């Protein structure tokens, strides 16, 4: 699905990381951890094609990112769900309308029954008509997850999805993502929360990657 071959990236002041080679296969579950500023968010952006690597090769769904046209990348992104750390919504639209935007904005059908079921799955069935400013932090993150998976993606990328949540809500959100993985969706979660990773590893076969010192390595068994 996503393959990095000797990938390096920098923003003009030297490489943020270098020589990264990983494969995110179908149905896999990965965590990405490391100190702030090490490049976790940048690596995620390379996964969904927002960035092109400074060196090396990134293949997204079997295509070389450098050779993909804008239309090809847009079509490929329909197969990738993204949960950003700062989950933004259109405040004048309801929760249901915000969740459905990835489909309605691209002209794809949005079956009302599917939308209702999805909101119920993330525990927001009674908040469908609410406006985003009225949501709690946990509700916003669950709405962001619902929006990310409304198009039935084959890959879910989440950037610090539980960073502003308490432990109970963090577990609830993680359990939802693990359930998606059991249904076949590949998952990559960037997080600094070691407790979250330990909790997940007791429930799902997950590989933990650590990025620091400009290198990406497999995390040790002590996790």
N, C-alpha and C positions, 0 to 999 in steps of 0.2 A: 504493500500500500504506500508506505513512505520509506524511501531508502536514501541515506546519506552516505556518500563516498568521499572520504578525505575532505570534508567540508570545513572551511574556515570563514569567519566573518569579522569584519571590523567596520567602524564608523569613521575611519579617517585618522584615528589615533593609535593604530596598532591593533592586532587581532584581539577580539573579545574571547574567542576560542579558536582552536585550530585542529585540523586532522581528525574531525569527528566522523566516525563510520558506525551507523546503526541501521537496523531494519525494524520498522513497526509493522508487523504482519497482521493479517486478517484475524480478528477475534482476540488479539493480544491485550494485555493490561500492563501498562508501564507507569511508574512514578518518576518524575524528574525533580531532583532536589539539589540544593547547593546554596551558598550564601547570596545575599542580595547583591545585584550587579554582576553576577557571574555569567549571565546570558540565558537564563531560563526562558524568559519571554521572547527573546530573539530567536531561540531555537524553535519555539512554537510558531512564530511568524514565518520561519523558513518552511515549516511543515505545511502550512496552509497557503503558501505562495505569496504572502504579503511582501516578503523580502526575497531577493535573489542572492545566493552566496557570493562572497568575495572570491572564493576559490573552491574547487571541488564541484561535486555534482549532487543535486537533490532531485530524486524522481518522485513525483506525486501521482499516485494511481497509475503507475507505469509509464509516465511521460516525463521527459527531462524538462524541468522548470524553465531553463533558459530558452527552450525552443517552443514553449507554449504561447499561443496568442492570447490576447485579453479575453476573447470569447471562450477559448478552451479552458482558461483558468477559471472563469466565471462558472462554466458548466461543471468543472471538477469540484468547486467549492460547494456545490449543491449536495455533494456526497460527504461533506465534512461539517460537523457541528462544532461550534466554538462558544465556550463560556469564558467571557473576559472577567478579569478581576474587578473592574469597575463596570458593572452591568448597567448599561444605559438603556433607557426606554423613552418612547415618545409620550410625554406626560399628558397630552390631551386625548390619547387613545386608551381604551380599557386594557386590562390585563389580557383578555382573550384576543383583542385586536393586535396587541404587541406580540403575543406568542405566535400568532398566525402570519406575521409580516414576512418571514422568509419565503412563504408560499405565495401570498397575495402580491408581493412586490415583484415577483418573477413570473406572474401570470399562471402559476400552477393552481389546480383546484384545491380547495380547503374544505373537506367534508366536515360539517358541523359536528357530527357524531364523533369523529376522530378527535377533534379539538376538545370536545367535552370530556372524552375518556382520558386524554392526556392531562388536562387540568386536574381531573380527579386523581390521576396516578401520582402527581406531585403534591397532592393535598391542597389544591387551590380551587376546587370545584365551586366553593361558595364565594370566591373572590373574582370570578370571571368578569364582572362588570365594574370592579374597582379600578380606580386610577392609580398609576404607579406611585405618586407621592404619598399615598395612604398605606403602602405596604411596609411591613417590617423588614429588617435585613434578611432574615431567613426566607421570607416570602419572596423578596426580590431575587435571591439566588435560585430558588426553586422555579420562579418564572423564567429566569435566564436559562436554566437547564431545559425547561419545556420548549422554549424558543429554539434552543440549539438542536433539539431532536425532532422537531415537528416534521422535518423533511425526511425522516428515517435515514439518518446518515450511517455510513459504514465505519466512520471514524469520528470519535468525540475528543476534542482537545479542551482542557480546562486549565486556566491560569489562576492559581491560588483561589479556587472556588469557595474555600471555607475560611479565608483569611480574616473575615470580620464577624464570624459566627461563633456562638458558644459551642461547647463540646457536644451537647445533645443534638443540636441542629447540624453540626458538622457530620456526625455519624449518620444522621438521617439522609443528608444529601449524598454522602458516599455510598450508602446502601442503594440508593436509586441508581447511581452510576454503575455499581456492581451488578445490579439487576439488568441494566442495559447490556453489559458485557456478557452476561450469561445468555442473552438473546442473540449474541453474535456481533455486537458492536465493539470495535477496537477502541481502547481508551488510553489516553495519555494525560496524566494530571501533574502539573507543576505545583509543588508545595514545599514549604519549609517546615511543615508540621510533622515531626517524627512520630508522634502518637497516632496521628491519622494513618500513616504508612503501616505502623505495627498492627493497628486495628484491621486494616484491609488485608494484610498478609495472613491473618488468621482466618480469613473468609474466602480469599480468591488467590489464584496463582498469579502473582504479580512480580515483575522484574523492576528493580529499583536502580535508577541511573543517577549518578552524582556529577554535577558540573562545577569545577573549581580549578583555579590555577590554569585557566585556558584549556583544560582537558575534560573530556567526558569519559567516565569510567563506571563500571558496575560497582554498586555500593556493597559494602561488606556484609557478612552474615550477621553481624551484631544488630542490624536493624530488625 
